[in-house]
């Protein structure tokens, strides 16, 4: 029974990874646009401990240096919740950090977007996600 559950979880993680890659638009950025590319936990493992915040690094590409207001994140469908964005860097390897807490379930999907200023208006980016587990 346990091996079946592990197989299902691994299959779900693989499908999630494939679908996350497929959802990133490939057309050129519009003026002032920001596009999220990928999300990953900064530690070497994808296992989170309940009750502790974990740093996630989110990479993006942008036309210029749009102001990022906040991250908006879900945990396995629970949310959205606003989070502060930290350590924003622009350039060829643009990224920022956000600290998220694990949900109450073992297997989960963390999904985030950002609100940013584009041409003087508040805009929401696309979503990126990653599979993690919590203990």
N, C-alpha and C positions, 0 to 999 in steps of 0.2 A: 504494500500500500504506500509506504513512504517513498519507494523508488518511482512509483507512478506519479506521485505529487511532485517530486523533483523534476521528472521529465516534463510534466505539464508546465511548471514554472520556467524551466529553461526554454521551452518552446515559445512561451508567451514573451519572454525577454527578447528572444531572437526576432520574433514577429514585430515587437514594439520597436526594436532597433531599425529594422528594415523600413517600417512605416514612418518612423521619425525622419530618416534620411530622405524618403520619398516626398515628404511634405514641405521641404525647403524649396521655395521657388528658385528657378534658375535664370529668370530674366534679369536684365540689368536693373540696378537700383534706380528709383526715381529721385528727384531732387529732395534732399533732406531726409531720405528714407533710412530706416534702421531695420536690419533683418537678422534674427537670431539664427545661429548655425548648429550649435550643439551644446549639450549640458552634461556635465560629469561631476562626480563627487571628487573632492580634492585629495582625499586619503587614498591609499593604495587599494583599499577594499570597498566593495559596494554594500557592506553590512553596516547598518546604523544601529545605535543603541537608543532605546526609548528614553525620552526625557532629556536628551542632549542635542544641542544644535550641531549640525554638520555643514561645513563650507562646501558650496557647490560653485564651480566655475562655469560661466556661460560665455561662449564665444559668439561674436557677432561681426557683421560688416555694416558699414554706414557710409552714406554720402555726407562728408563733412564731420562735424562733431556735435550731433544732436544731444540736447540735454535729456538725460534719463531721469525721470521723476521717481519711479518706484517699480519694483517687480511685483507681479501678480501670479501667485502660485496655487496649485491644487495638489493634493496628496490622495491618490486613488479615488478621485471624484469628490473629495471633501474640500470645500473652499468655494470660491477663491478667497485668498487672504493676501493682504498687502505686506510687502517686505521692503526694508531698506536695501539699497544697492550700494556696494562698497568697492573700492579699488578699481574704478573704471579706468581703462587704458584704451586709447584709440591708436589706429595705425594698421599695419598689415596683419598683426595678431591682436585685434581688439577683443577685450573681454572684461568681465566684471564678476564680482563675487556676491553671493547671497547666502545667508545662513538659514537653513530650514530644519525643522524638527520632524522626526519620523511620525507616521500615523500609528494607530494602535494595532495594525495588522502586520503579519510577518512579511508577506510579499506586497509590494506597492509600486506605484508609478508616480514619480514627481514630475509635474508639468508646469512650466513657467512661460510667461510673456513679460514685456515691459511696457509701461506707459512712458512716452517720450514726447518732446516738443518737435513738431514738424511744420515748418512754415507758419510759426506762431500759434499753432493749434495742438491741443493734446491728442495724441494718436496711440493706439495699441498695436504692438508688433505681432508677428506670428508667434506660435507656441513651439517650444522644444520640450523634450521629455527624456527621462532615463528611468530604468528599472532599478530598484534597490530592495534590500530586505532589512528588517529590523528585528532586534532581539532584546 
